[in-house]
Amino acid sequence: MGISLPAKILRRSFSKGANNDVPKGHFTVYVGETQFKKRFVVPLFYLNHSSFQDLLSQAEEEFGFDHSMGGLTIPCDENTFIGLTSRLNGL
C-alpha cells in the first residue's frame, strides 16, 4: 500500500547534482537516515508550516549548516517525510 501524491506537488528526483530540474517555487531536499538519501523537489510553501519547520530544526541539530551533500538534508525516513508532505498538501 503506497501513498500517491500529485507529481507537481512532490516528486522524487534521480539526477545527481543537477539543479536545473528544480522548477521555480520549489527547492530540493535529501531525505533519509542512512548513507543513501533520496532527493525530493518540494514546493516553497512547505516552509510556512510548523511541522516542516520542526524537521528543519532537527536537520540543523544533526547536520548544522555545513553538510557534504551540498543541499538541505532531512533526518527522517522516507515514509515519514511522504506522510508529512501528504498532510501538508491537504491543508
DSSP file (Angstrom, degrees, kcal/mol; ACC not computed):
  #  RESIDUE AA STRUCTURE BP1 BP2  ACC     N-H-->O    O-->H-N    N-H-->O    O-->H-N    TCO  KAPPA ALPHA  PHI   PSI    X-CA   Y-CA   Z-CA
    1    1 A M              0   0    0      0, 0.0     2,-0.2     0, 0.0     0, 0.0   0.000 360.0 360.0 360.0 120.1    0.0    0.0    0.0
    2    2 A G        -     0   0    0      0, 0.0     2,-0.5     0, 0.0     0, 0.0  -0.683 360.0-111.7-116.8 169.9    1.6    3.3   -1.1
    3    3 A I        -     0   0    0     -2,-0.2     2,-0.6     2,-0.0    80,-0.0  -0.893  27.1-149.0-102.3 127.3    0.8    6.9   -0.9
    4    4 A S        -     0   0    0     -2,-0.5     3,-0.0    82,-0.0     0, 0.0  -0.857  18.2-178.7-100.2 125.3    0.0    8.6   -4.2
    5    5 A L        -     0   0    0     -2,-0.6     2,-0.1     5,-0.1    81,-0.0  -0.937  36.3 -99.8-122.3 145.0    1.0   12.2   -4.5
    6    6 A P    >>  -     0   0    0      0, 0.0     4,-1.8     0, 0.0     3,-1.4  -0.415  31.1-129.9 -60.6 135.3    0.4   14.6   -7.4
    7    7 A A  T 34 S+     0   0    0      1,-0.3    -2,-0.0     2,-0.2    -3,-0.0   0.784 105.6  57.3 -61.0 -28.3    3.7   14.9   -9.4
    8    8 A K  T 34 S+     0   0    0      1,-0.1    -1,-0.3     2,-0.0     3,-0.2   0.732 109.2  45.3 -76.0 -20.6    3.6   18.7   -9.3
    9    9 A I  T <4 S+     0   0    0     -3,-1.4     2,-0.4     1,-0.3    -2,-0.2   0.916 128.6   3.4 -89.0 -48.6    3.5   18.8   -5.5
   10   10 A L     <  +     0   0    0     -4,-1.8     2,-0.4    32,-0.1    -1,-0.3  -0.986  69.6 168.6-141.4 126.5    6.1   16.3   -4.5
   11   11 A R  E     -A   41   0A   0     30,-1.6    30,-2.8    -2,-0.4     2,-0.4  -0.999  30.6-127.3-141.8 148.0    8.4   14.4   -6.8
   12   12 A R  E     -A   40   0A   0     -2,-0.4     2,-0.4    28,-0.2    28,-0.3  -0.742  25.1-150.9 -89.8 135.6   11.5   12.4   -6.3
   13   13 A S  E     -A   39   0A   0     26,-2.4    26,-0.6    -2,-0.4    -2,-0.0  -0.894  14.9-170.6-111.9 137.2   14.4   13.3   -8.5
   14   14 A F        +     0   0    0     -2,-0.4     2,-0.1    24,-0.1    -1,-0.1   0.443  51.3 110.7-104.8  -1.8   17.0   10.9   -9.7
   15   15 A S        -     0   0    0      3,-0.1     2,-0.7     1,-0.1    -2,-0.1  -0.448  65.1-130.3 -75.1 148.6   19.5   13.4  -11.1
   16   16 A K  S    S-     0   0    0      1,-0.1     3,-0.1    -2,-0.1    -1,-0.1  -0.875  75.8 -26.1-105.3 111.0   22.8   13.7   -9.3
   17   17 A G  S    S+     0   0    0     -2,-0.7     2,-0.5     1,-0.2    -1,-0.1   0.238  95.0 129.5  79.0 -14.8   23.9   17.3   -8.6
   18   18 A A        -     0   0    0      1,-0.2     3,-0.3     2,-0.0    -1,-0.2  -0.625  32.4-177.8 -78.4 124.7   22.0   18.9  -11.4
   19   19 A N    >   +     0   0    0     -2,-0.5     3,-1.2     1,-0.2    -1,-0.2   0.395  62.7  90.4-100.7   1.5   19.9   21.7  -10.1
   20   20 A N  T 3  S+     0   0    0      1,-0.3    -1,-0.2     3,-0.0    -2,-0.0   0.563  76.4  65.3 -77.6  -6.4   18.3   22.6  -13.4
   21   21 A D  T 3  S+     0   0    0     -3,-0.3    -1,-0.3     2,-0.1    -2,-0.1   0.306  75.6 102.4 -96.9  10.0   15.4   20.3  -12.9
   22   22 A V    <   -     0   0    0     -3,-1.2     3,-0.1     4,-0.1     4,-0.1  -0.832  68.3-140.6 -95.3 112.4   14.0   22.3   -9.9
   23   23 A P    >   -     0   0    0      0, 0.0     3,-1.4     0, 0.0    -2,-0.1  -0.259  32.7 -81.3 -70.9 159.4   11.1   24.4  -11.1
   24   24 A K  T 3  S+     0   0    0      1,-0.3     3,-0.1    19,-0.0     0, 0.0  -0.315 118.4  29.7 -56.9 137.5   10.5   27.9   -9.9
   25   25 A G  T 3  S+     0   0    0      1,-0.3    19,-2.8    -3,-0.1    20,-0.3   0.584 107.6  89.8  86.5  11.2    8.9   28.0   -6.5
   26   26 A H  E <   -B   43   0A   0     -3,-1.4    -1,-0.3    17,-0.3     2,-0.3  -0.847  52.9-162.7-131.4 166.8   10.4   24.7   -5.3
   27   27 A F  E     -B   42   0A   0     15,-2.6    15,-3.0    -2,-0.3     2,-0.4  -0.956  22.5-110.0-146.7 166.3   13.6   23.5   -3.6
   28   28 A T  E     +B   41   0A   0     -2,-0.3    44,-0.7    13,-0.2     2,-0.3  -0.800  29.0 179.5-104.0 137.7   15.5   20.3   -3.2
   29   29 A V  E     -Bc  40  72A   0     11,-2.6    11,-3.1    -2,-0.4     2,-0.5  -0.967  21.5-139.1-130.6 151.8   15.8   18.2    0.0
   30   30 A Y  E     -Bc  39  73A   0     42,-2.9    44,-3.6    -2,-0.3     2,-0.4  -0.946  23.9-164.0-108.8 131.0   17.6   15.0    0.7
   31   31 A V  E     +Bc  38  74A   0      7,-3.1     7,-2.8    -2,-0.5     2,-0.2  -0.944  32.5  82.0-123.2 134.0   15.6   12.6    2.9
   32   32 A G        -     0   0    0     42,-1.7    45,-0.2    44,-0.5     5,-0.1  -0.683  57.5-128.1 151.6 159.1   16.8    9.5    4.8
   33   33 A E  S    S+     0   0    0     -2,-0.2     2,-0.2     3,-0.2    44,-0.1   0.364  88.4  67.0-109.0   0.9   18.5    8.2    7.9
   34   34 A T  S    S-     0   0    0      2,-0.2     0, 0.0     1,-0.0     0, 0.0  -0.517 100.0 -93.3-111.5-178.4   21.1    6.1    6.0
   35   35 A Q  S    S+     0   0    0      1,-0.2     2,-1.1    -2,-0.2    -1,-0.0   0.821 113.4  69.3 -64.5 -31.0   24.1    6.9    3.8
   36   36 A F  S    S-     0   0    0      2,-0.0    -2,-0.2     0, 0.0     2,-0.2  -0.750  72.7-178.0 -96.1  94.3   21.8    6.6    0.8
   37   37 A K        -     0   0    0     -2,-1.1     2,-0.4    -5,-0.1    -5,-0.2  -0.600  20.9-129.0 -93.0 152.5   19.5    9.5    0.9
   38   38 A K  E     - B   0  31A   0     -7,-2.8    -7,-3.1    -2,-0.2     2,-0.4  -0.812  17.6-131.1-103.4 142.9   16.7   10.2   -1.6
   39   39 A R  E     -AB  13  30A   0    -26,-0.6   -26,-2.4    -2,-0.4     2,-0.3  -0.788  25.2-177.0 -98.1 131.1   16.3   13.6   -3.3
   40   40 A F  E     -AB  12  29A   0    -11,-3.1   -11,-2.6    -2,-0.4     2,-0.6  -0.948  21.3-143.5-125.3 147.2   12.9   15.3   -3.4
   41   41 A V  E     +AB  11  28A   0    -30,-2.8   -30,-1.6    -2,-0.3   -13,-0.2  -0.960  31.4 177.9-108.3 120.2   11.8   18.5   -5.1
   42   42 A V  E     - B   0  27A   0    -15,-3.0   -15,-2.6    -2,-0.6   -32,-0.1  -0.871  31.1 -98.9-126.7 154.8    9.2   20.2   -2.9
   43   43 A P  E >   - B   0  26A   0      0, 0.0     3,-1.5     0, 0.0   -17,-0.3  -0.393  28.2-123.4 -73.2 149.3    7.2   23.5   -3.0
   44   44 A L  G >  S+     0   0    0    -19,-2.8     3,-2.1     1,-0.3     4,-0.3   0.764 102.2  77.1 -61.5 -26.9    8.4   26.5   -1.1
   45   45 A F  G >  S+     0   0    0    -20,-0.3     3,-1.5     1,-0.3    -1,-0.3   0.706  77.5  75.4 -63.9 -16.2    5.1   26.8    0.8
   46   46 A Y  G X  S+     0   0    0     -3,-1.5     3,-1.8     1,-0.3     6,-0.3   0.829  82.1  69.4 -59.2 -30.0    6.2   23.9    3.0
   47   47 A L  G <  S+     0   0    0     -3,-2.1    -1,-0.3     1,-0.3    -2,-0.2   0.701  90.7  61.1 -63.8 -18.2    8.5   26.3    4.7
   48   48 A N  G <  S+     0   0    0     -3,-1.5     2,-0.4    -4,-0.3    -1,-0.3   0.583  87.0  90.1 -83.0 -10.5    5.4   28.1    6.2
   49   49 A H  S <> S-     0   0    0     -3,-1.8     4,-2.2    -4,-0.3     3,-0.3  -0.724  71.7-140.4 -97.1 135.9    4.2   25.0    8.1
   50   50 A S  H  > S+     0   0    0     -2,-0.4     4,-2.0     1,-0.2     5,-0.1   0.834 101.4  58.2 -62.3 -34.2    5.3   24.3   11.7
   51   51 A S  H  > S+     0   0    0      2,-0.2     4,-1.4     1,-0.2    -1,-0.2   0.915 109.9  43.2 -62.7 -42.4    5.6   20.5   11.0
   52   52 A F  H  > S+     0   0    0     -6,-0.3     4,-2.0    -3,-0.3    -2,-0.2   0.877 110.7  55.9 -71.2 -36.6    8.1   21.1    8.2
   53   53 A Q  H  X S+     0   0    0     -4,-2.2     4,-2.0     1,-0.2    -2,-0.2   0.846 103.1  56.4 -63.4 -33.1    9.9   23.7   10.4
   54   54 A D  H  X S+     0   0    0     -4,-2.0     4,-2.1     2,-0.2    -1,-0.2   0.909 106.0  50.0 -62.9 -41.9   10.3   21.1   13.1
   55   55 A L  H  X S+     0   0    0     -4,-1.4     4,-2.3     1,-0.2    -2,-0.2   0.896 109.0  52.2 -62.6 -39.1   12.0   18.8   10.5
   56   56 A L  H  X S+     0   0    0     -4,-2.0     4,-2.3     2,-0.2    -1,-0.2   0.879 107.5  51.9 -64.6 -37.4   14.3   21.7    9.6
   57   57 A S  H  X S+     0   0    0     -4,-2.0     4,-2.3     2,-0.2    -1,-0.2   0.901 109.4  49.7 -64.8 -40.6   15.2   22.2   13.3
   58   58 A Q  H  X S+     0   0    0     -4,-2.1     4,-2.3     1,-0.2    -2,-0.2   0.903 110.1  51.2 -62.9 -40.5   16.1   18.5   13.5
   59   59 A A  H  X>S+     0   0    0     -4,-2.3     4,-3.1     1,-0.2     5,-0.7   0.902 109.4  50.2 -63.3 -41.3   18.2   18.9   10.4
   60   60 A E  H  X5S+     0   0    0     -4,-2.3     4,-1.6     3,-0.2    -2,-0.2   0.915 111.3  48.6 -63.5 -43.1   20.1   21.8   11.9
   61   61 A E  H  <5S+     0   0    0     -4,-2.3    -2,-0.2     1,-0.2    -1,-0.2   0.900 119.9  37.5 -63.4 -40.7   20.7   20.0   15.2
   62   62 A E  H  <5S+     0   0    0     -4,-2.3    -2,-0.2    -5,-0.2    -1,-0.2   0.897 135.9  14.4 -80.3 -41.3   22.0   16.9   13.3
   63   63 A F  H ><5S-     0   0    0     -4,-3.1     3,-0.7     1,-0.2    -3,-0.2   0.615  83.6-153.2-112.4 -16.7   23.9   18.4   10.4
   64   64 A G  T 3<< -     0   0    0     -4,-1.6    -1,-0.2    -5,-0.7    -2,-0.1  -0.431  54.2 -57.7  68.9-152.2   24.4   22.1   11.2
   65   65 A F  T 3  S+     0   0    0      1,-0.1     2,-0.6    -2,-0.1    -1,-0.2   0.344 121.5  74.6-108.7   5.2   24.7   24.4    8.2
   66   66 A D    <   +     0   0    0     -3,-0.7     2,-0.4     4,-0.0    -1,-0.1  -0.894  60.0 162.1-121.5  99.9   27.8   22.7    6.7
   67   67 A H    >   -     0   0    0     -2,-0.6     3,-1.5     1,-0.1    -4,-0.0  -0.957  41.4-134.7-126.3 139.9   26.8   19.4    5.0
   68   68 A S  T 3  S+     0   0    0     -2,-0.4    -1,-0.1     1,-0.3    -2,-0.0   0.715  99.4  67.0 -64.8 -23.6   28.7   17.3    2.5
   69   69 A M  T 3  S-     0   0    0      2,-0.2    -1,-0.3     1,-0.1     3,-0.1   0.698  98.9-132.8 -73.6 -16.5   25.7   16.7    0.2
   70   70 A G  S <  S+     0   0    0     -3,-1.5     2,-0.3     1,-0.3    -2,-0.1   0.562  74.4  72.2  79.4   7.1   25.5   20.3   -0.6
   71   71 A G  S    S-     0   0    0    -41,-0.0     2,-0.4    -4,-0.0    -1,-0.3  -0.845  97.1 -67.4-142.3 178.1   21.8   20.5    0.0
   72   72 A L  E     -c   29   0A   0    -44,-0.7   -42,-2.9    -2,-0.3     2,-0.5  -0.590  49.1-160.5 -74.0 123.2   19.2   20.5    2.7
   73   73 A T  E     -c   30   0A   0     -2,-0.4   -42,-0.2   -44,-0.2   -10,-0.1  -0.930   5.7-155.7-112.8 128.2   19.1   17.1    4.4
   74   74 A I  E     -c   31   0A   0    -44,-3.6     2,-1.8    -2,-0.5   -42,-1.7  -0.899  12.4-142.7-103.9 119.7   16.1   16.0    6.4
   75   75 A P        +     0   0    0      0, 0.0     2,-0.3     0, 0.0   -42,-0.1  -0.437  64.7  92.3 -85.9  67.7   17.0   13.3    9.0
   76   76 A C  S    S-     0   0    0     -2,-1.8   -44,-0.5   -44,-0.1    -2,-0.1  -0.955  80.8 -88.1-145.7 165.2   13.9   11.1    8.8
   77   77 A D     >  -     0   0    0     -2,-0.3     4,-2.0   -45,-0.2     3,-0.2  -0.362  39.3-111.8 -75.7 160.6   12.8    8.1    6.9
   78   78 A E  H  > S+     0   0    0      1,-0.2     4,-2.6     2,-0.2     5,-0.2   0.869 114.6  53.7 -60.9 -41.0   11.2    8.4    3.5
   79   79 A N  H  > S+     0   0    0      1,-0.2     4,-2.2     2,-0.2    -1,-0.2   0.886 108.6  49.6 -64.4 -38.7    7.8    7.2    4.6
   80   80 A T  H  > S+     0   0    0     -3,-0.2     4,-2.3     2,-0.2    -1,-0.2   0.918 112.1  48.6 -64.0 -43.4    7.6    9.7    7.5
   81   81 A F  H  X S+     0   0    0     -4,-2.0     4,-2.7     1,-0.2     5,-0.2   0.925 112.0  48.0 -63.3 -45.7    8.6   12.5    5.1
   82   82 A I  H  X S+     0   0    0     -4,-2.6     4,-2.0     1,-0.2    -1,-0.2   0.887 111.1  52.0 -63.8 -38.5    6.0   11.4    2.5
   83   83 A G  H  X S+     0   0    0     -4,-2.2     4,-1.8    -5,-0.2    -1,-0.2   0.920 111.2  47.1 -62.8 -43.8    3.3   11.2    5.2
   84   84 A L  H  X S+     0   0    0     -4,-2.3     4,-2.3     1,-0.2    -2,-0.2   0.936 112.9  47.6 -62.9 -47.5    4.1   14.7    6.4
   85   85 A T  H  X S+     0   0    0     -4,-2.7     4,-2.0     1,-0.2    -1,-0.2   0.831 108.0  56.6 -67.7 -29.7    4.1   16.2    3.0
   86   86 A S  H  X S+     0   0    0     -4,-2.0     4,-1.0    -5,-0.2    -1,-0.2   0.920 109.0  46.6 -63.7 -42.5    0.8   14.4    2.2
   87   87 A R  H  < S+     0   0    0     -4,-1.8     4,-0.5     1,-0.2     3,-0.4   0.894 110.5  52.6 -65.9 -39.6   -0.8   16.1    5.2
   88   88 A L  H >< S+     0   0    0     -4,-2.3     3,-1.1     1,-0.2    -1,-0.2   0.877 106.4  53.7 -64.1 -36.6    0.7   19.5    4.2
   89   89 A N  H 3< S+     0   0    0     -4,-2.0    -1,-0.2     1,-0.2    -2,-0.2   0.777 103.7  57.5 -68.4 -25.6   -0.8   19.1    0.7
   90   90 A G  T 3<        0   0    0     -4,-1.0    -1,-0.2    -3,-0.4    -2,-0.2   0.561 360.0 360.0 -82.3  -7.7   -4.3   18.5    2.3
   91   91 A L    <         0   0    0     -3,-1.1    -1,-0.2    -4,-0.5    -2,-0.1   0.482 360.0 360.0 -76.5 360.0   -4.3   21.8    4.2
